[in-house]
Amino acid sequence: MITTKQRAQLKALGSKLQPSFQVGKGGVNDAQIAQIDDFLRVHEIIKIKVLDNSLYTAREAAEEIASAINAEVVQVIGSKAVLYKPNPKESVIRLVK
């Protein structure tokens, strides 16, 4: 669980990112979840865009992905969501305490 200050720090980092993955009309599948998990293992933070033709809202897609890989939903704005999952071995992002 992340604190309010940590969430604010992650929001600031996430606002500068370009979306790395898209969720389209096919929805969220296992292969996509595995790719996002691998990406988060290296980068710890990711922005995902949910396309207009998707059956999911950005919140629904973010919650489903986050629960599948034990990540945190940092922020959902419009059609974009930011997820965070710390790497316990090699932390890339230093969060405030």
TORSE-67979 format. One record per residue (C-alpha): x, y, z; residue in three letters. Coordinates in steps of 0.2 Angstrom, whole numbers, plus 5000, padded with zeros to 4 digits. Example, Ala and Ser with C-alpha at 12.3 -4.5 7.8 and 13.67 -1.06 7.14 Angstrom:
! residues 2
506249785039Ala;506849955036Ser;
END
This chain:
! residues 97
500050005000Met;500750174995Ile;500450335005Thr;499750494999Thr;501450574997Lys;502150424988Gln;500550424976Arg;500850614973Ala;502650574968Gln;502150434957Leu;500750544949Lys;502150674944Ala;503250534937Leu;501750454927Gly;501150624920Ser;502850634910Lys;502650454902Leu;501950414886Gln;500750264886Pro;501750104884Ser;500249984881Phe;498449994874Gln;496949904878Val;495749884863Gly;494149794858Lys;494949634863Gly;495049684881Gly;496349624893Val;497149454889Asn;498449344898Asp;499849384886Ala;499549574888Gln;499549554907Ile;501249454906Ala;502049584895Gln;501449724907Ile;502149624922Asp;503849604913Asp;503849794909Phe;503449834927Leu;504849724933Arg;506049834924Val;505250014925His;504149994940Glu;502950124933Ile;501850114917Ile;500550214908Lys;499150124899Ile;497950194886Lys;496150114884Val;495550144866Leu;493750214863Asp;493250044855Asn;493649944871Ser;492249874881Leu;493249924897Tyr;493350094905Thr;495150144910Ala;494650114928Arg;494049934925Glu;495549894914Ala;496749964927Ala;495949874941Glu;495949704932Glu;497749724927Ile;498349774944Ala;497449634953Ser;498149504941Ala;499949564944Ile;499849634962Asn;500149814956Ala;499449984962Glu;498350094952Val;499150264955Val;497950364944Gln;496650354931Val;496250514920Ile;495150494905Gly;495650354895Ser;497350334903Lys;497950244919Ala;499550234928Val;500150074937Leu;501550054949Tyr;502349894955Lys;504049904965Pro;505449784961Asn;506049714977Pro;507749664970Lys;508249824960Glu;507249974965Ser;507250104951Val;506050234959Ile;506550294976Arg;504950344985Leu;504750464999Val;504350395016Lys;
END
